[in-house]
């Protein structure tokens, strides 16, 4: 059997599958989130370990001895720093931390501006990427900065806890902005600008392994804790978007995945680098050997659920609200930037509601305006990833995919057929698939990610929705009004 683990922002989940891809166990455990008015978003890595332990124990009941390999997915961009004794120095700063926005601008300036940064490394840093967190640490906590001897991403820290080994892989590394996505190597020049060329930070980076290699065997203590075989291995793992791509079969060109979680992401596999000098499309590597051009918006299900709670309703009321209202929310326009925004690049933006009148200010229209605001941001990202081409089929995952009304809105507004993978914990499944590929290679059997994904990833046909052509023009008009309002409030050049 193969175990996939996904450490997200709100919880850690585990999925146990057999050699044919059948789910035989699952578990989940929440962890807290520290949020401060400064924009800080942090978690203690020990919370991840506690949640991992609880979710794994729930998933593997009675089957631990059969687990041959483990794969780990982790929230991207987080910064975990260890001292010389490999002890955690301070809480991890997360992907949605906007406190480091000034440091992100400073890093770009130090490297000669956005164009120069892109020319050198094939990527443009955005607030939330790992690099600005290091400069923030140097400026805000110099004593802690001086202790740094190991720099890890969240999934790498969990791999370290499982195996005692510290390794990196190309997918998650490409979200740090101190990595050259074209050469697939660390970019020392970026780190030298932060530590003054002492080499402290570059020396703290882990060596790379390939997507079908293993970090090592589980530690004896871990094997004992879970009842695992001492021969159980841990694969390279990767960022949650990279693992979600594998878990939705997005391992060959022509597949589009939209993830509607706390944040939303849109991505599509590519055999060659997709480089965007504006930085809107992140030129990430995949964790399956290729590239994964991706657009992230930082406000999705968190905005929708907070709105329904505010109105005294639940997420189950979303479908009814969408069914009883029309595209455009009768003129209500919501800019959903409760956490700032990454695409467009507006880290200090705030949410705002426009066009209120006595005729449209109803709970149902408000819910629709919130869902439309999130969805239009996602579809703007899809346009960027596909360079204006229309998608024929979109795979939708995450909490938002559970709403039939939301799925239908995406179908109508995009003109694409919306499909939902049967296994919604796609990052867990992707991690388990990677574990199988790596374990098989270790035993002399070479499998491709595509052939394993073809076997393990299936579609829930009952959730498939086709677009209603008569509504496409209405949504196009609503999207134009949304973009106009965004330009009016923020003069957002990054949308051009």
N, C-alpha and C positions, 0 to 999 in steps of 0.2 A: 504494500500500500504506500501511498504518497501523501504527505501532509503539506498543505499550503496555509501560510499564515499572513494576514494583512493587518499591519499596525496603522490605523487611520487617525484622524484628528479626535474623534469621539470615542472610539473603541478599538479593540483588537479582536479579530475574528480568526477562526481556524476551520479548515475544511479537510476532511480525510476522504480520499478516493482510492478505489481499488485499481488494479492494473488495466481495467477496461474503461476507467473514467467514471464509474458509478460512485455516487456519494454514499458513504457508509457512516459518516459522523460529522457533526459540526458543533461549534461552540462560539461564544461571544462574551466579552467582558468589557465594561466601560472604563474610561479613565478621565480624570478631571482635566480642565483646561484653565490656565491662569490668563486672564485678560485684564489689561490695564488701560486707562484713558490715553496713555502715551502711544498706544498702538501695539504695545508688547503683547505677544501671544507665546506662551511658554508651557512646557511640561517637563516634569522630572522623568528622566529615562527609567528610573526604578518603577514608575507607574506602568510603563510599557511591559516591563518584565513581569510584574504582578498580573497584568491583564493577559499577557501571553500564556503564563502558567495556567491561569484559570480557564482560558478558552481551549487550550490544548488538552487539558485533563478532561474537559467536557466532550471534546471531539473524539478522543481516542479510546474511550472506555472499552476495555476488553480486547483492544486491537493493537496495543502499543508494540508488542513484539513483532508485528508484521510490517511496521513502518520501515521502509528501506531508505527513504530520502525525504528531506524537508526543504521547502523553498520559502523564502521570506520576502514579502512586499512591504514597503514602508512609505509613509508620507514623504513626498519629495522636499528638497531644499533645506530641511532642518539641520541645525548645527549642534553636534555633540562633541565636546572637547574633553580629552582625557589628559591626566598628568603623567609624569614619568613612571608612576606605579599603575598606570592604566585605570585610574579611578576618575569618576566623573567630577569635573571641576565646578560646574554650575548647571542650572536647568537648561534644557535645549530650547533654542529659539526656533520657531516653526515657520512653515511656508507662508502663513498669513500674517506674519509679524511685519507691521509697517513702521515700527519705531526706527528702523534702520534706513528709512528713505533718504535722509541727508547723506548718509555714508555711501549709498548707492550712486548718487550723483557725483560724489567726490571721487569714487573709484573710476567712474567713466572719465572725469576730468583729468585725473592723474595719468590715464592711459591715452590721452590725446583726443577725447571726444568719442561720440557714438560711431562715427564712420571709421575712425582708426581702430577702435575696439573690434568692430565687425571685421575689418580687413585682417586683423591679426589672428582672431580666434573663432570667427564664423558665428558669433552670437553677440547679442547686446543685452547686458544685465538689466533685469527688472527688479523693482523692490520685491523682496521676498526670496530672491535667489540667495544662495549661501554666502557669496563673497562679501556682501555688505555687512553681514553679521560678524565677520572677523574684524573688519575695521571698527565697527561699533564696540566690539569687545576690547580692542586696544584703547579706544578713546574713553569708554565709560568705565571699564574695569581693568586698568593696567596690571594690577597684581594677578588677576586671573589669567590675563593674556600671557604674562611671563611664564605661567606654569604649563602652557599648552605644549604637549609632545605628540598628541595624536588627534587628527581631525577626522571625524566620522559623520556619515549621514545616518538617519534613523535605522534603515534596514541593515546597514553595516554594523551598527552597535548591537542589534539583536543577533546577527550572525556571530559577532565576537562573544556575546554571552553564551550562545549555543556551543561554540567550538573552541574558544580561546584564541582564534586566529583573526587577524584584521586584514581584510582584502576589499578591493573596490571593483566595480564593473562599470562598463561604459555608459549604460543608460542613465542611471541615477547620477553619475558623475557629471553628465552633460548639463545638469541643472544647477551646478555650482557657480558657473561663470568664471571659474579658474581652471577650465578644461578646454582644450582645442578640439572641437567636434569633428574637424576634418582629419586631423592627424591621430585622433584618439589617444591623446596624452595630456598629462597635467601641464598647465600653463604657468611656469614658474615666474614669468615676468609680472603677472598679476599679483602674486603673493609677495614678491620682492618690493612692490610699491607699498604694501601694507607694513611689512616688518623691517623696511629699510635695507633690504638685501642681506640680512643676516643669515638667511637660509633656514630660520627656525620653522616657518610654516611649511615650506616645501618638504623639509625632512619629516614633517608630521603626517604627510599623505601616505595612504596605503598603496601597495602595488596592485596592479590590475590582474584579473583573471577573465577568461572568456565566458560567454553566456552559457556554454554547455560544460563548464568545469565546476569542480566542487571547492568550497572553502576548506573543508576538512570534515573529520568525524565529530560527532557530538562528544562533549566532555563527559567524563565518567559521572560527575555529579548530576548532569542533566539526564543522562541515560537512567540513572538510579531514580531520580525524581519522577520521571514519566514512565518508567518501565520499558524504555527503548533498548534495542540491541546496541551494543558498543560499536557495531559496524555501520550503524545508520549515519548517513552523510548529509551535509547541508550544501545546497547549490548556491550559485553566485547571488541569486535574488535580484532585487531591483526596486525602482520607484513604483509607486502604486499605479501610475498611468502606464508605465511600461508593462507591468504585470497584468493590468486590465486589458491591454492590447492583446497579449498572448491569450488571456482567458476569454476573449471574444472572437478569436480566430483572426485578429488583425495582424497577421504575420506575412501577408503578401499584398502586393499593390492592388488597389481598387476597393479596399474595405475602409469604411468610415465608422468611427465609434464616437458617440456622444455620451459623456458621463455626467449625470445630474446628481451630484453629491452635495456636501457642504459648499464646495466650489464646483464649477463645471469645467470640463475640458472637452476639446474636440481634437481628434488626431487621426492620422491615416499613414499606414506603413509606406516606406519608400526604400528602394534599393540604393539610392544615391542621396547625398546630403541635399536638403532643401533649405537654402540659405536666404534669409530675409533681412536686408540691411536696416529696416525700420525697427526690428525687434518684436514686432507684433506676433509673428509666427516663430515660436521657439524651435531652433534647429537641433532638437535632441536626437541622440542615438536611441535605438530600441534596445531592449534586453534580450533580443532574439537574433542579433547579428546584423541588423540593418539600421534604418533611421526612422524617426517618428516625429515629423513636423507636427507641432501642437500649439493650440491656443488655449489659454486658461483665463476664465473670468472668476473672480473671487467671491461672487455672491450668487447662490443658487437655492438649494433646499432650505438653508438656514433662514433666508429672507422669507420664503413662502410659509414655513412652519411658524415663524415668529408672528407673522401677520394673522394667520388663522387663530393662533392662541390669543392674540390681542383682541380679536373680534369674538372671542368666546366660542370659537368653532374648532374643528379638528381637520386633519388632512383629508379625512373621508368626505368633507364638504366641498373639496376642490372641484370634483367632477360635476356636481350639481350647479355650482356657480358658473362654470364654463359653459355648461349646457344651456343655462338660462340667460346668457349674455351673448353679445355679438363681437366679432373682431374689432379691435380698437377701443373697447371698453367705454363706448359712448363718449369718447373724447378724453378720458383719463389717461395720463401718461405717467408712468413711474420709473424713475432712474434708481436702480436697486443697489446703490453703492454703500451699503451699511458697513462694509469692511474696507472702504477705499476701493480701488479697482486696478487690475493689472493690464487688462485689454478692454478699452484704451488705457494708456498708462496714466492713471489718475490716483496715486496712492493716498491722497488726502481728500478725495471726493467724499461727499455724504449723500445719503439717500434723499430723494425729494419727489413730491407728488404735484402734478401740474394738470391744469384744465378742469378744476373742480367746479361743478355747477349744481343747482338744486335738482336737476334732472338726472345726473349721473352718480351722485355721491351715495351709493348703496353698498352694502357689504359684498354683494355679488360682483359688482363692477370693480370694486377695490381688489378683490381676490384675483379677478381676471387681469387687472392692470399689473399686479405684482407678478403673476405668472408670465404675462406677455413681456414685461420688462426684463425678466431673467432670460426668457426664451429668445428675445430679439438680440440680446447680447451674445448668446450662444450661436445664433444663426449668423451674426456678423462675423464671428470667429470662424464658422464653417466656410463662409465666403472667402476668407483670407487663406485658409488651408487649401481649398480647392481652386484658388485663384479665379473666383467668379464662376466656375463651372457648376452645374447642377448635379447634386447627388441623386442617384436613382434609388439607393437603399441606404438607410442609416441604422446602425445597431445602437440601441439606447440602453444604458445601464445606470445603476445608482437608485437612490430612493425615489427620485422623480419619475422613474420609469414605471413605478407601480400605479400611477394615476393614468387611467384610460383617457381622460379628458386632456391631460397634458400631452400624452403621446399623440392624440388626434390633432391638437394644436400644432405640434411640431410637423406632423405630416402635411397638414393644410398649408402652413406657412412656408415650408421648404419645397413642397411638391414632390417629396420622396416617400417611398414606402418605409414605414417604421417597423423594425423587428426587435424583439427582445430575447436575448439568450435565456435559455431555460434556467441556467445557474446564474443567479443575480450577484453572487459574491465572486465576480469575475477576477478580481485581483488575487483572491485566494486560489481560484482555479488555475490562473496563469502561473502562480508560484508553484503549484503542485505539478503542472505540466512541465515547467522548467526543471523541477526536481527529477521527474521521470527521465527527461532527455539526458540530464547530467549523469544520473545513476546508470542508465543504460550504456552510455559511452564508457563509463568507468569499468563496466563489465564486458566491454568489447563489442557492443551493439550500437551502431551509429543511427540515430533517429533524427529526423528534421522536426523543427517546431511545427511546420505546416502539417505534416502527416499526423502528428499527435493531436494537434488542435482540431483537425478534421474529424478525428475519432471522438474526442472528448467534448467538443463544443457543439451544442444543439440549440435549436430555436424553439421557443414556445409559440407554436403556430396560432394558439388561441389569442395571443396578445398582439399579433400583427395587424397593423392598420394602414390602409391606403389613403392617399390624399384625396380630398374632395375638390376637384378642379375649379368649381364655381367660387371657392373661398380664397383661392390663391391671390387674386387681384386685391381683395379686401385686406388681406394681411400685408401685401406689398405696400399698400397705402398707409397702413398702421405703422409699418416699420420705417417708412420715410418720415412720418411725423415724429417717431421716436428718435431717429437720427438728427432731425432738425432741432428738436428740443435739447439733445445732447450737445450739439454744436453751439446752440445759443447760450447754454449755461457754462460750458467749459471750453468752448472754441477748440474742440478736441482734434488737433491735427493728425493724431495717430490713426484716425479712422480713414484718412485719405489714402 
